[in-house]
């Protein structure tokens, strides 16, 4: 028993984070941990402290950025002193480090490069500090700091500990995976681990495979079955960045062609139709278009997959499932893929410019992409690895889209998944010259700028761009409602302005097709500016996915939302999802927990 006011050591917030993860694994020994359990654990360790360790960047002007840089450097010096003192290994100094870190509340933003701390401490001692934090830490701040120190100090004996902590997901998992990449394993062992843990924490194995030397990859691929080769392809193209060994790889091209000829070789059972649809789109629009195919081999594989998907048997099978589960977004996505294959079994792509809109399978993390193909080959995967195809709302429906106007203009074709300021963007100057349209294409933020020019017949170009912009068959009900709602509220700004609000986005994510989401700002400030205060709100409405988009039903939903916003303050309907605790207090709103 404990005296009044004391807390038992069995209380969750006094038990080390790693021990709580091990306990959770013991409760669920069959594999992946339930998302709700992981989220509850993560939220319980992210306790609010009394102050911030590292300042968050919220700058717009050069002066603000310089002030932020000075403040961050001073904070890093404090952190370095704490770690340096703890590296002596005394119990008192290690305890002091833990106690200090427990007083900070910026666990989610505690990002630092251990090498930038200039510790001048042997890695063995850095590792000892990290192990102390990871084995005894009870807060997110201790855990995050320990994981980041491990990114420069981990050795093979730390693998199990790091894999356990990767189960916390989010930033914890990212740092655990980075630390795991320090531990060398044969690429064949990495591949086996990645397959086994693909749905939990296999990403660090995939990253290590992508970074492996070509000779090791060639040895691995030579011994793979068709099913394993397709698995390797899939896990590789789903990550950011394309490994050097992928493009031009003849063995992987042969595996893709064999899978197209006989999809049963993929060994996916009931998931085979989904795998066929994925491979068909990847060969048409993705990095796999640049595998080492012999002349005509890629085109034959695309046509063969189209033939499988467009068969009456495939359509009947998916229709039977949709009849039982009419709002299942995965099955509805597959139905759309089957109907697309029936309209164009060969999947042949014309010379010149072709614009194709495609959505990846819901739940895989990707969004709808506008794929730009030149003479049958996708442009973006060839030239720009940090990002993928932009959504049609951005590239086709914003402003003049891809139209070739009389005056040359610059258009963004793709942006890095992080941000252009970080890893660049692909841009084109579009200009019209008599009967021709020209694109001058380049990638920003590269040390050596290389520009490439493409020319198109003007009449064919205009027709293709107009056709693509008018094609809305890819939309599902909530996505269409988002587009129409955005148009309506921008045309009638007073609807939200009377409540001091500004719409920033309305749409539906591919991962949650039955939700229509809206983001709007309140306050005079702009996002990420320090002053004046601002908050971002989110409001959502359920709108089930369906085989057919009924325009009348979608219009009724839009009208209902607009009418509701006319009568009711949107802030009372939504929830705060952006800004800061200080901004919320200044504007009179509670800051959400967590």
PyMOL commands that set and color helices and strands:
alter all, ss='L'
color gray80, all
select helices_A, chain A and resi 12-14+17-27+35-45+62-86+91-102+107-109+114-117+123-136+140-153+156-166+170-180+187-196+203-210+214-222+226-237+250-261+263-266+269-285+287-290+297-309+312-324+329-343+379-383+392-395+420-423+458-470+477-491+494-497+551-567+570-573+581-587
alter helices_A, ss='H'
color red, helices_A
select strands_A, chain A and resi 353-358+369-374+377-378+409-415+425-433+436-443+452-457+501-507+515-522+535-542+575-578
alter strands_A, ss='S'
color yellow, strands_A
deselect
rebuild
show_as cartoon
